Amino acid sequence: MRNNQKKFNEVYQDLLRRIVMFGVLSMLLIASARITGWIIMEYAGFASAVYTIVLIGMLIYVFIIKTKDAKK
């Protein structure tokens, strides 16, 4: 059980890193698109924002599994 908690913590931290990375990337791309007027950068920023939302969903799923495993 302790090994499972360690794996869940690693996955949880990896997802947090990715969320921060893609969240910042999407903000930078959208802001750059507004300044330069390049539409392709805006679409890339929106795609990155959607991926960030998917990662947040995965983070919630891992958190639920982690808490259920800790109760056992």
PDB file of N, CA, C and O in Angstrom:
ATOM      1  N   MET A   1       0.819  -1.187   0.000  1.00  0.00           N
ATOM      2  CA  MET A   1       0.000   0.000   0.000  1.00  0.00           C
ATOM      3  C   MET A   1       0.866   1.255   0.000  1.00  0.00           C
ATOM      4  O   MET A   1       0.517   2.251  -0.635  1.00  0.00           O
ATOM      5  N   ARG A   2       1.981   1.214   0.700  1.00  0.00           N
ATOM      6  CA  ARG A   2       2.872   2.377   0.746  1.00  0.00           C
ATOM      7  C   ARG A   2       3.464   2.651  -0.633  1.00  0.00           C
ATOM      8  O   ARG A   2       3.650   3.804  -1.020  1.00  0.00           O
ATOM      9  N   ASN A   3       3.758   1.577  -1.372  1.00  0.00           N
ATOM     10  CA  ASN A   3       4.302   1.727  -2.720  1.00  0.00           C
ATOM     11  C   ASN A   3       3.275   2.378  -3.647  1.00  0.00           C
ATOM     12  O   ASN A   3       3.627   3.197  -4.496  1.00  0.00           O
ATOM     13  N   ASN A   4       1.997   2.008  -3.476  1.00  0.00           N
ATOM     14  CA  ASN A   4       0.937   2.621  -4.283  1.00  0.00           C
ATOM     15  C   ASN A   4       0.828   4.110  -4.004  1.00  0.00           C
ATOM     16  O   ASN A   4       0.662   4.903  -4.930  1.00  0.00           O
ATOM     17  N   GLN A   5       0.920   4.501  -2.729  1.00  0.00           N
ATOM     18  CA  GLN A   5       0.837   5.919  -2.373  1.00  0.00           C
ATOM     19  C   GLN A   5       1.987   6.695  -3.001  1.00  0.00           C
ATOM     20  O   GLN A   5       1.806   7.825  -3.454  1.00  0.00           O
ATOM     21  N   LYS A   6       3.164   6.089  -3.027  1.00  0.00           N
ATOM     22  CA  LYS A   6       4.324   6.755  -3.629  1.00  0.00           C
ATOM     23  C   LYS A   6       4.103   6.960  -5.130  1.00  0.00           C
ATOM     24  O   LYS A   6       4.420   8.020  -5.669  1.00  0.00           O
ATOM     25  N   LYS A   7       3.560   5.944  -5.798  1.00  0.00           N
ATOM     26  CA  LYS A   7       3.280   6.063  -7.232  1.00  0.00           C
ATOM     27  C   LYS A   7       2.205   7.116  -7.499  1.00  0.00           C
ATOM     28  O   LYS A   7       2.320   7.905  -8.437  1.00  0.00           O
ATOM     29  N   PHE A   8       1.163   7.124  -6.668  1.00  0.00           N
ATOM     30  CA  PHE A   8       0.114   8.132  -6.833  1.00  0.00           C
ATOM     31  C   PHE A   8       0.668   9.535  -6.633  1.00  0.00           C
ATOM     32  O   PHE A   8       0.294  10.456  -7.359  1.00  0.00           O
ATOM     33  N   ASN A   9       1.553   9.709  -5.657  1.00  0.00           N
ATOM     34  CA  ASN A   9       2.151  11.021  -5.424  1.00  0.00           C
ATOM     35  C   ASN A   9       2.991  11.463  -6.617  1.00  0.00           C
ATOM     36  O   ASN A   9       2.966  12.635  -6.991  1.00  0.00           O
ATOM     37  N   GLU A  10       3.736  10.534  -7.217  1.00  0.00           N
ATOM     38  CA  GLU A  10       4.547  10.871  -8.391  1.00  0.00           C
ATOM     39  C   GLU A  10       3.662  11.279  -9.569  1.00  0.00           C
ATOM     40  O   GLU A  10       3.950  12.261 -10.253  1.00  0.00           O
ATOM     41  N   VAL A  11       2.597  10.531  -9.803  1.00  0.00           N
ATOM     42  CA  VAL A  11       1.676  10.855 -10.898  1.00  0.00           C
ATOM     43  C   VAL A  11       1.001  12.197 -10.633  1.00  0.00           C
ATOM     44  O   VAL A  11       0.847  13.011 -11.544  1.00  0.00           O
ATOM     45  N   TYR A  12       0.600  12.425  -9.383  1.00  0.00           N
ATOM     46  CA  TYR A  12      -0.067  13.671  -9.001  1.00  0.00           C
ATOM     47  C   TYR A  12       0.856  14.867  -9.231  1.00  0.00           C
ATOM     48  O   TYR A  12       0.430  15.883  -9.780  1.00  0.00           O
ATOM     49  N   GLN A  13       2.116  14.748  -8.815  1.00  0.00           N
ATOM     50  CA  GLN A  13       3.072  15.840  -8.999  1.00  0.00           C
ATOM     51  C   GLN A  13       3.377  16.070 -10.478  1.00  0.00           C
ATOM     52  O   GLN A  13       3.530  17.213 -10.909  1.00  0.00           O
ATOM     53  N   ASP A  14       3.466  14.995 -11.251  1.00  0.00           N
ATOM     54  CA  ASP A  14       3.705  15.136 -12.689  1.00  0.00           C
ATOM     55  C   ASP A  14       2.543  15.868 -13.366  1.00  0.00           C
ATOM     56  O   ASP A  14       2.757  16.728 -14.220  1.00  0.00           O
ATOM     57  N   LEU A  15       1.323  15.521 -12.981  1.00  0.00           N
ATOM     58  CA  LEU A  15       0.161  16.207 -13.550  1.00  0.00           C
ATOM     59  C   LEU A  15       0.142  17.682 -13.154  1.00  0.00           C
ATOM     60  O   LEU A  15      -0.201  18.537 -13.970  1.00  0.00           O
ATOM     61  N   LEU A  16       0.508  17.984 -11.909  1.00  0.00           N
ATOM     62  CA  LEU A  16       0.560  19.387 -11.485  1.00  0.00           C
ATOM     63  C   LEU A  16       1.577  20.171 -12.303  1.00  0.00           C
ATOM     64  O   LEU A  16       1.312  21.303 -12.707  1.00  0.00           O
ATOM     65  N   ARG A  17       2.743  19.573 -12.548  1.00  0.00           N
ATOM     66  CA  ARG A  17       3.762  20.240 -13.364  1.00  0.00           C
ATOM     67  C   ARG A  17       3.249  20.509 -14.772  1.00  0.00           C
ATOM     68  O   ARG A  17       3.446  21.594 -15.318  1.00  0.00           O
ATOM     69  N   ARG A  18       2.595  19.520 -15.351  1.00  0.00           N
ATOM     70  CA  ARG A  18       2.062  19.693 -16.708  1.00  0.00           C
ATOM     71  C   ARG A  18       0.971  20.758 -16.756  1.00  0.00           C
ATOM     72  O   ARG A  18       0.905  21.538 -17.706  1.00  0.00           O
ATOM     73  N   ILE A  19       0.119  20.793 -15.737  1.00  0.00           N
ATOM     74  CA  ILE A  19      -0.943  21.798 -15.701  1.00  0.00           C
ATOM     75  C   ILE A  19      -0.352  23.194 -15.662  1.00  0.00           C
ATOM     76  O   ILE A  19      -0.797  24.084 -16.387  1.00  0.00           O
ATOM     77  N   VAL A  20       0.652  23.388 -14.814  1.00  0.00           N
ATOM     78  CA  VAL A  20       1.288  24.705 -14.730  1.00  0.00           C
ATOM     79  C   VAL A  20       1.958  25.053 -16.056  1.00  0.00           C
ATOM     80  O   VAL A  20       1.822  26.173 -16.547  1.00  0.00           O
ATOM     81  N   MET A  21       2.677  24.098 -16.634  1.00  0.00           N
ATOM     82  CA  MET A  21       3.397  24.352 -17.876  1.00  0.00           C
ATOM     83  C   MET A  21       2.435  24.723 -19.013  1.00  0.00           C
ATOM     84  O   MET A  21       2.639  25.727 -19.695  1.00  0.00           O
ATOM     85  N   PHE A  22       1.395  23.920 -19.212  1.00  0.00           N
ATOM     86  CA  PHE A  22       0.476  24.195 -20.314  1.00  0.00           C
ATOM     87  C   PHE A  22      -0.431  25.384 -20.021  1.00  0.00           C
ATOM     88  O   PHE A  22      -0.868  26.065 -20.949  1.00  0.00           O
ATOM     89  N   GLY A  23      -0.721  25.645 -18.756  1.00  0.00           N
ATOM     90  CA  GLY A  23      -1.493  26.835 -18.412  1.00  0.00           C
ATOM     91  C   GLY A  23      -0.744  28.105 -18.756  1.00  0.00           C
ATOM     92  O   GLY A  23      -1.309  29.032 -19.336  1.00  0.00           O
ATOM     93  N   VAL A  24       0.541  28.146 -18.393  1.00  0.00           N
ATOM     94  CA  VAL A  24       1.367  29.311 -18.721  1.00  0.00           C
ATOM     95  C   VAL A  24       1.552  29.422 -20.231  1.00  0.00           C
ATOM     96  O   VAL A  24       1.503  30.518 -20.788  1.00  0.00           O
ATOM     97  N   LEU A  25       1.763  28.286 -20.889  1.00  0.00           N
ATOM     98  CA  LEU A  25       1.932  28.292 -22.341  1.00  0.00           C
ATOM     99  C   LEU A  25       0.694  28.846 -23.039  1.00  0.00           C
ATOM    100  O   LEU A  25       0.808  29.649 -23.966  1.00  0.00           O
ATOM    101  N   SER A  26      -0.480  28.422 -22.599  1.00  0.00           N
ATOM    102  CA  SER A  26      -1.701  28.913 -23.248  1.00  0.00           C
ATOM    103  C   SER A  26      -1.877  30.408 -23.032  1.00  0.00           C
ATOM    104  O   SER A  26      -2.292  31.121 -23.946  1.00  0.00           O
ATOM    105  N   MET A  27      -1.566  30.893 -21.826  1.00  0.00           N
ATOM    106  CA  MET A  27      -1.680  32.338 -21.582  1.00  0.00           C
ATOM    107  C   MET A  27      -0.707  33.120 -22.454  1.00  0.00           C
ATOM    108  O   MET A  27      -1.065  34.158 -23.011  1.00  0.00           O
ATOM    109  N   LEU A  28       0.523  32.626 -22.573  1.00  0.00           N
ATOM    110  CA  LEU A  28       1.512  33.319 -23.396  1.00  0.00           C
ATOM    111  C   LEU A  28       1.130  33.309 -24.873  1.00  0.00           C
ATOM    112  O   LEU A  28       1.282  34.319 -25.562  1.00  0.00           O
ATOM    113  N   LEU A  29       0.642  32.185 -25.355  1.00  0.00           N
ATOM    114  CA  LEU A  29       0.250  32.107 -26.761  1.00  0.00           C
ATOM    115  C   LEU A  29      -0.929  33.023 -27.073  1.00  0.00           C
ATOM    116  O   LEU A  29      -0.938  33.705 -28.098  1.00  0.00           O
ATOM    117  N   ILE A  30      -1.915  33.035 -26.194  1.00  0.00           N
ATOM    118  CA  ILE A  30      -3.079  33.890 -26.444  1.00  0.00           C
ATOM    119  C   ILE A  30      -2.693  35.363 -26.354  1.00  0.00           C
ATOM    120  O   ILE A  30      -3.150  36.174 -27.159  1.00  0.00           O
ATOM    121  N   ALA A  31      -1.849  35.713 -25.375  1.00  0.00           N
ATOM    122  CA  ALA A  31      -1.412  37.109 -25.257  1.00  0.00           C
ATOM    123  C   ALA A  31      -0.567  37.521 -26.458  1.00  0.00           C
ATOM    124  O   ALA A  31      -0.715  38.631 -26.968  1.00  0.00           O
ATOM    125  N   SER A  32       0.313  36.636 -26.911  1.00  0.00           N
ATOM    126  CA  SER A  32       1.136  36.944 -28.083  1.00  0.00           C
ATOM    127  C   SER A  32       0.283  37.079 -29.335  1.00  0.00           C
ATOM    128  O   SER A  32       0.563  37.913 -30.196  1.00  0.00           O
ATOM    129  N   ALA A  33      -0.746  36.268 -29.436  1.00  0.00           N
ATOM    130  CA  ALA A  33      -1.637  36.357 -30.595  1.00  0.00           C
ATOM    131  C   ALA A  33      -2.381  37.682 -30.607  1.00  0.00           C
ATOM    132  O   ALA A  33      -2.612  38.261 -31.668  1.00  0.00           O
ATOM    133  N   ARG A  34      -2.754  38.157 -29.440  1.00  0.00           N
ATOM    134  CA  ARG A  34      -3.448  39.452 -29.366  1.00  0.00           C
ATOM    135  C   ARG A  34      -2.518  40.591 -29.782  1.00  0.00           C
ATOM    136  O   ARG A  34      -2.944  41.540 -30.439  1.00  0.00           O
ATOM    137  N   ILE A  35      -1.244  40.491 -29.395  1.00  0.00           N
ATOM    138  CA  ILE A  35      -0.285  41.556 -29.711  1.00  0.00           C
ATOM    139  C   ILE A  35       0.096  41.531 -31.187  1.00  0.00           C
ATOM    140  O   ILE A  35       0.092  42.567 -31.852  1.00  0.00           O
ATOM    141  N   THR A  36       0.427  40.338 -31.700  1.00  0.00           N
ATOM    142  CA  THR A  36       0.916  40.238 -33.074  1.00  0.00           C
ATOM    143  C   THR A  36      -0.199  40.121 -34.104  1.00  0.00           C
ATOM    144  O   THR A  36       0.000  40.453 -35.272  1.00  0.00           O
ATOM    145  N   GLY A  37      -1.366  39.653 -33.684  1.00  0.00           N
ATOM    146  CA  GLY A  37      -2.467  39.479 -34.624  1.00  0.00           C
ATOM    147  C   GLY A  37      -2.418  38.158 -35.369  1.00  0.00           C
ATOM    148  O   GLY A  37      -3.159  37.970 -36.334  1.00  0.00           O
ATOM    149  N   TRP A  38      -1.564  37.239 -34.944  1.00  0.00           N
ATOM    150  CA  TRP A  38      -1.472  35.939 -35.604  1.00  0.00           C
ATOM    151  C   TRP A  38      -2.561  35.020 -35.068  1.00  0.00           C
ATOM    152  O   TRP A  38      -2.600  34.708 -33.877  1.00  0.00           O
ATOM    153  N   ILE A  39      -3.429  34.599 -35.950  1.00  0.00           N
ATOM    154  CA  ILE A  39      -4.556  33.750 -35.563  1.00  0.00           C
ATOM    155  C   ILE A  39      -4.083  32.354 -35.153  1.00  0.00           C
ATOM    156  O   ILE A  39      -4.649  31.760 -34.236  1.00  0.00           O
ATOM    157  N   ILE A  40      -3.063  31.828 -35.813  1.00  0.00           N
ATOM    158  CA  ILE A  40      -2.602  30.466 -35.523  1.00  0.00           C
ATOM    159  C   ILE A  40      -2.113  30.339 -34.085  1.00  0.00           C
ATOM    160  O   ILE A  40      -2.280  29.291 -33.462  1.00  0.00           O
ATOM    161  N   MET A  41      -1.510  31.404 -33.557  1.00  0.00           N
ATOM    162  CA  MET A  41      -1.054  31.365 -32.164  1.00  0.00           C
ATOM    163  C   MET A  41      -2.245  31.344 -31.210  1.00  0.00           C
ATOM    164  O   MET A  41      -2.184  30.732 -30.144  1.00  0.00           O
ATOM    165  N   GLU A  42      -3.316  32.010 -31.596  1.00  0.00           N
ATOM    166  CA  GLU A  42      -4.512  32.010 -30.753  1.00  0.00           C
ATOM    167  C   GLU A  42      -5.137  30.613 -30.715  1.00  0.00           C
ATOM    168  O   GLU A  42      -5.558  30.149 -29.655  1.00  0.00           O
ATOM    169  N   TYR A  43      -5.195  29.947 -31.864  1.00  0.00           N
ATOM    170  CA  TYR A  43      -5.722  28.583 -31.885  1.00  0.00           C
ATOM    171  C   TYR A  43      -4.841  27.632 -31.080  1.00  0.00           C
ATOM    172  O   TYR A  43      -5.348  26.754 -30.382  1.00  0.00           O
ATOM    173  N   ALA A  44      -3.529  27.803 -31.175  1.00  0.00           N
ATOM    174  CA  ALA A  44      -2.621  26.972 -30.380  1.00  0.00           C
ATOM    175  C   ALA A  44      -2.819  27.236 -28.890  1.00  0.00           C
ATOM    176  O   ALA A  44      -2.754  26.312 -28.080  1.00  0.00           O
ATOM    177  N   GLY A  45      -3.059  28.478 -28.533  1.00  0.00           N
ATOM    178  CA  GLY A  45      -3.324  28.813 -27.131  1.00  0.00           C
ATOM    179  C   GLY A  45      -4.610  28.186 -26.631  1.00  0.00           C
ATOM    180  O   GLY A  45      -4.667  27.687 -25.507  1.00  0.00           O
ATOM    181  N   PHE A  46      -5.644  28.209 -27.462  1.00  0.00           N
ATOM    182  CA  PHE A  46      -6.905  27.579 -27.072  1.00  0.00           C
ATOM    183  C   PHE A  46      -6.753  26.059 -26.966  1.00  0.00           C
ATOM    184  O   PHE A  46      -7.334  25.441 -26.073  1.00  0.00           O
ATOM    185  N   ALA A  47      -5.981  25.459 -27.863  1.00  0.00           N
ATOM    186  CA  ALA A  47      -5.735  24.015 -27.784  1.00  0.00           C
ATOM    187  C   ALA A  47      -4.987  23.676 -26.499  1.00  0.00           C
ATOM    188  O   ALA A  47      -5.281  22.673 -25.848  1.00  0.00           O
ATOM    189  N   SER A  48      -4.034  24.503 -26.146  1.00  0.00           N
ATOM    190  CA  SER A  48      -3.296  24.294 -24.906  1.00  0.00           C
ATOM    191  C   SER A  48      -4.205  24.462 -23.692  1.00  0.00           C
ATOM    192  O   SER A  48      -4.062  23.740 -22.705  1.00  0.00           O
ATOM    193  N   ALA A  49      -5.130  25.402 -23.757  1.00  0.00           N
ATOM    194  CA  ALA A  49      -6.081  25.595 -22.658  1.00  0.00           C
ATOM    195  C   ALA A  49      -7.008  24.388 -22.516  1.00  0.00           C
ATOM    196  O   ALA A  49      -7.323  23.973 -21.401  1.00  0.00           O
ATOM    197  N   VAL A  50      -7.441  23.831 -23.636  1.00  0.00           N
ATOM    198  CA  VAL A  50      -8.291  22.636 -23.593  1.00  0.00           C
ATOM    199  C   VAL A  50      -7.520  21.462 -23.003  1.00  0.00           C
ATOM    200  O   VAL A  50      -8.061  20.704 -22.198  1.00  0.00           O
ATOM    201  N   TYR A  51      -6.260  21.308 -23.399  1.00  0.00           N
ATOM    202  CA  TYR A  51      -5.430  20.235 -22.848  1.00  0.00           C
ATOM    203  C   TYR A  51      -5.232  20.433 -21.346  1.00  0.00           C
ATOM    204  O   TYR A  51      -5.194  19.456 -20.598  1.00  0.00           O
ATOM    205  N   THR A  52      -5.108  21.671 -20.898  1.00  0.00           N
ATOM    206  CA  THR A  52      -4.980  21.952 -19.471  1.00  0.00           C
ATOM    207  C   THR A  52      -6.240  21.522 -18.727  1.00  0.00           C
ATOM    208  O   THR A  52      -6.156  20.988 -17.621  1.00  0.00           O
ATOM    209  N   ILE A  53      -7.397  21.749 -19.322  1.00  0.00           N
ATOM    210  CA  ILE A  53      -8.654  21.328 -18.697  1.00  0.00           C
ATOM    211  C   ILE A  53      -8.728  19.808 -18.613  1.00  0.00           C
ATOM    212  O   ILE A  53      -9.197  19.268 -17.611  1.00  0.00           O
ATOM    213  N   VAL A  54      -8.275  19.118 -19.644  1.00  0.00           N
ATOM    214  CA  VAL A  54      -8.235  17.652 -19.621  1.00  0.00           C
ATOM    215  C   VAL A  54      -7.301  17.172 -18.515  1.00  0.00           C
ATOM    216  O   VAL A  54      -7.623  16.220 -17.803  1.00  0.00           O
ATOM    217  N   LEU A  55      -6.153  17.820 -18.365  1.00  0.00           N
ATOM    218  CA  LEU A  55      -5.216  17.447 -17.307  1.00  0.00           C
ATOM    219  C   LEU A  55      -5.809  17.678 -15.922  1.00  0.00           C
ATOM    220  O   LEU A  55      -5.561  16.894 -15.006  1.00  0.00           O
ATOM    221  N   ILE A  56      -6.582  18.734 -15.760  1.00  0.00           N
ATOM    222  CA  ILE A  56      -7.237  18.983 -14.471  1.00  0.00           C
ATOM    223  C   ILE A  56      -8.235  17.868 -14.168  1.00  0.00           C
ATOM    224  O   ILE A  56      -8.342  17.429 -13.023  1.00  0.00           O
ATOM    225  N   GLY A  57      -8.962  17.410 -15.179  1.00  0.00           N
ATOM    226  CA  GLY A  57      -9.864  16.274 -15.000  1.00  0.00           C
ATOM    227  C   GLY A  57      -9.117  15.017 -14.589  1.00  0.00           C
ATOM    228  O   GLY A  57      -9.573  14.277 -13.717  1.00  0.00           O
ATOM    229  N   MET A  58      -7.977  14.774 -15.211  1.00  0.00           N
ATOM    230  CA  MET A  58      -7.157  13.618 -14.843  1.00  0.00           C
ATOM    231  C   MET A  58      -6.637  13.758 -13.419  1.00  0.00           C
ATOM    232  O   MET A  58      -6.559  12.772 -12.686  1.00  0.00           O
ATOM    233  N   LEU A  59      -6.282  14.975 -13.024  1.00  0.00           N
ATOM    234  CA  LEU A  59      -5.786  15.227 -11.673  1.00  0.00           C
ATOM    235  C   LEU A  59      -6.863  14.921 -10.635  1.00  0.00           C
ATOM    236  O   LEU A  59      -6.576  14.326  -9.596  1.00  0.00           O
ATOM    237  N   ILE A  60      -8.087  15.322 -10.911  1.00  0.00           N
ATOM    238  CA  ILE A  60      -9.195  15.030  -9.996  1.00  0.00           C
ATOM    239  C   ILE A  60      -9.427  13.528  -9.905  1.00  0.00           C
ATOM    240  O   ILE A  60      -9.672  13.001  -8.820  1.00  0.00           O
ATOM    241  N   TYR A  61      -9.350  12.838 -11.039  1.00  0.00           N
ATOM    242  CA  TYR A  61      -9.523  11.382 -11.061  1.00  0.00           C
ATOM    243  C   TYR A  61      -8.449  10.687 -10.228  1.00  0.00           C
ATOM    244  O   TYR A  61      -8.754   9.785  -9.448  1.00  0.00           O
ATOM    245  N   VAL A  62      -7.199  11.102 -10.390  1.00  0.00           N
ATOM    246  CA  VAL A  62      -6.104  10.506  -9.618  1.00  0.00           C
ATOM    247  C   VAL A  62      -6.284  10.810  -8.135  1.00  0.00           C
ATOM    248  O   VAL A  62      -6.009   9.957  -7.292  1.00  0.00           O
ATOM    249  N   PHE A  63      -6.742  12.016  -7.809  1.00  0.00           N
ATOM    250  CA  PHE A  63      -6.961  12.380  -6.411  1.00  0.00           C
ATOM    251  C   PHE A  63      -8.030  11.498  -5.779  1.00  0.00           C
ATOM    252  O   PHE A  63      -7.883  11.073  -4.633  1.00  0.00           O
ATOM    253  N   ILE A  64      -9.103  11.219  -6.516  1.00  0.00           N
ATOM    254  CA  ILE A  64     -10.167  10.355  -5.992  1.00  0.00           C
ATOM    255  C   ILE A  64      -9.636   8.948  -5.759  1.00  0.00           C
ATOM    256  O   ILE A  64      -9.903   8.351  -4.716  1.00  0.00           O
ATOM    257  N   ILE A  65      -8.893   8.414  -6.713  1.00  0.00           N
ATOM    258  CA  ILE A  65      -8.324   7.072  -6.558  1.00  0.00           C
ATOM    259  C   ILE A  65      -7.342   7.046  -5.391  1.00  0.00           C
ATOM    260  O   ILE A  65      -7.307   6.084  -4.623  1.00  0.00           O
ATOM    261  N   LYS A  66      -6.554   8.096  -5.263  1.00  0.00           N
ATOM    262  CA  LYS A  66      -5.557   8.179  -4.189  1.00  0.00           C
ATOM    263  C   LYS A  66      -6.225   8.177  -2.816  1.00  0.00           C
ATOM    264  O   LYS A  66      -5.752   7.503  -1.901  1.00  0.00           O
ATOM    265  N   THR A  67      -7.312   8.919  -2.662  1.00  0.00           N
ATOM    266  CA  THR A  67      -7.987   8.957  -1.363  1.00  0.00           C
ATOM    267  C   THR A  67      -8.692   7.638  -1.058  1.00  0.00           C
ATOM    268  O   THR A  67      -8.730   7.212   0.096  1.00  0.00           O
ATOM    269  N   LYS A  68      -9.250   6.988  -2.081  1.00  0.00           N
ATOM    270  CA  LYS A  68      -9.884   5.688  -1.852  1.00  0.00           C
ATOM    271  C   LYS A  68      -8.854   4.636  -1.474  1.00  0.00           C
ATOM    272  O   LYS A  68      -9.125   3.774  -0.638  1.00  0.00           O
ATOM    273  N   ASP A  69      -7.674   4.699  -2.082  1.00  0.00           N
ATOM    274  CA  ASP A  69      -6.620   3.740  -1.767  1.00  0.00           C
ATOM    275  C   ASP A  69      -6.070   3.975  -0.360  1.00  0.00           C
ATOM    276  O   ASP A  69      -5.674   3.024   0.314  1.00  0.00           O
ATOM    277  N   ALA A  70      -6.042   5.213   0.079  1.00  0.00           N
ATOM    278  CA  ALA A  70      -5.520   5.532   1.412  1.00  0.00           C
ATOM    279  C   ALA A  70      -6.458   5.036   2.507  1.00  0.00           C
ATOM    280  O   ALA A  70      -6.011   4.732   3.612  1.00  0.00           O
ATOM    281  N   LYS A  71      -7.756   4.952   2.212  1.00  0.00           N
ATOM    282  CA  LYS A  71      -8.725   4.495   3.213  1.00  0.00           C
ATOM    283  C   LYS A  71      -8.649   2.998   3.451  1.00  0.00           C
ATOM    284  O   LYS A  71      -9.052   2.520   4.512  1.00  0.00           O
ATOM    285  N   LYS A  72      -8.139   2.251   2.482  1.00  0.00           N
ATOM    286  CA  LYS A  72      -8.086   0.781   2.606  1.00  0.00           C
ATOM    287  C   LYS A  72      -7.018   0.334   3.548  1.00  0.00           C
ATOM    288  O   LYS A  72      -6.846  -0.866   3.761  1.00  0.00           O
TER     289      LYS A  72
END
